[in-house]
Amino acid sequence: MKVPFLDLKAQYNSIRGEINAAIQEVLDSTAFAGGPYVAKFEEQFAAYCGTKYAVGVGNGTDALWLVMLAKGIGPGDEVITVPNTFIATAEAVSLCGAKPVFVDVDSRTYTMDPACLKRAITAKTRAIIPVHLFGQTADMDPILAIAREHGLMVIEDACQAHGALYKGRMAGSMGLAGCFSFYPGKNLGAYGEAGAVVTDDQELAAKIKVLREHGQPKKYIHSVIGWNARMDGIQGAILSVKLRHLPAANEARRAHARQYGEHLAGVAGIVLPVEMPVAKHVYHIYAIRSRKRDELISRLAARDIACGIHYPVPLHLQEAYASLGLPRGSYPVAEESAQEFVSLPMYPELSIEQIAYVCQELEAAVKTL
Ligand SMILES: *Cc1c(COP(=O)(O)O)cnc(C)c1O
């Protein structure tokens, strides 16, 4: 049996008619860059997230960068985030001219450890970016309390957590702003590049709308220096279709995670993901841990099962961030987990048989490692 890590074709085939009709509508209207299909999706996505505003942008990296740009974060400022994330989180900070400051993560959820956050705050800190890694929200209440105490902004990196909940609150709706990516493989994925910022702050939403369009509040009138960070009309129309299917898709991921958990609970030598009682995990990634990760991945590959690693090298150990001068050992939890993570196949269209096969082969492989 073949089990790919991700199968975007299976997903497209399941909603082919709706998607094709939505794309055709945009083609007929020629509303290609920004425009009514993006505006409609923004309205729907804000309603889904329970925020007043959603602003569509070019991708998730734009979303993070434009929030900070709009809030005037720049040279001399520090922004605290975690080292075990996709590089875009830190890149957006650096692109503003600010300095990313990393803090270690909780050893069970791999999200920002509030105790480490507290120790990292300095007079230069302006904002905190917790990452809702793998589809589970960070422990937001202590993070928000620490931020309030120090007068800091909280910008949620919700790029992996569309529809995740924390104590009943939607990912992206708890801080000043939530940043989403709609990269094709994300829980809500476009068929190309797209992203969004959600917020209740009217002024912030308005500023990002100006910034994403070359700083122009009116055509050819430029009040600030902005950028081109528009969302495509076709992506907006596709995302409107896919948003309707997101709740069912997330439930399917959760059912798959339960099936993995039930099969693998007794298997020695691996660590399974943990869903916090306060959280609703949406399993963008189903990451287990193994001390013999590389061997395990190649054994599974030999059985036609494709796995991933999210992420093999923490950001402070990347060449791109060598200038921060942070040696190995700086963030033990992030570093150890990075050496052990194995992401198992996870997407809504996986079948019960495929998951059973992955579990059976995984158990057999682990026994002989
Ligand atoms: C995908 C992702 C991003 C960046 O989103 P793009 O749309 O690829 O720019 C940022 N942060 C995290 C945690 C992500 O997973």
The ligand as a Tripos MOL2 file, in Angstrom:
@<TRIPOS>MOLECULE
LIG
   15    15     1     0     0
SMALL
NO_CHARGES

@<TRIPOS>ATOM
      1 C1          3.6110   28.2060    6.5760 C.3       1 LIG1
      2 C2          4.0800   28.9840    7.7410 C.ar      1 LIG1
      3 C3          4.4420   30.3420    7.6430 C.ar      1 LIG1
      4 C4          4.5850   31.0850    6.3420 C.3       1 LIG1
      5 O1          3.5300   31.0580    5.5090 O.3       1 LIG1
      6 P1          3.7670   31.2800    3.9070 P.3       1 LIG1
      7 O2          2.3730   31.3630    3.4110 O.co2     1 LIG1
      8 O3          4.5010   30.0840    3.4170 O.co2     1 LIG1
      9 O4          4.5120   32.5330    3.7380 O.co2     1 LIG1
     10 C5          4.7520   31.0170    8.7990 C.ar      1 LIG1
     11 N1          4.7640   30.3960    9.9940 N.ar      1 LIG1
     12 C6          4.4760   29.0860   10.1180 C.ar      1 LIG1
     13 C7          4.5010   28.4710   11.4710 C.3       1 LIG1
     14 C8          4.1450   28.3350    8.9970 C.ar      1 LIG1
     15 O5          3.8820   27.0320    9.1380 O.3       1 LIG1
@<TRIPOS>BOND
     1     1     2 1
     2     2     3 ar
     3     2    14 ar
     4     3     4 1
     5     3    10 ar
     6     4     5 1
     7     5     6 1
     8     6     7 2
     9     6     8 1
    10     6     9 1
    11    10    11 ar
    12    11    12 ar
    13    12    13 1
    14    12    14 ar
    15    14    15 1
@<TRIPOS>SUBSTRUCTURE
     1 LIG1         1 GROUP 0 **** ****
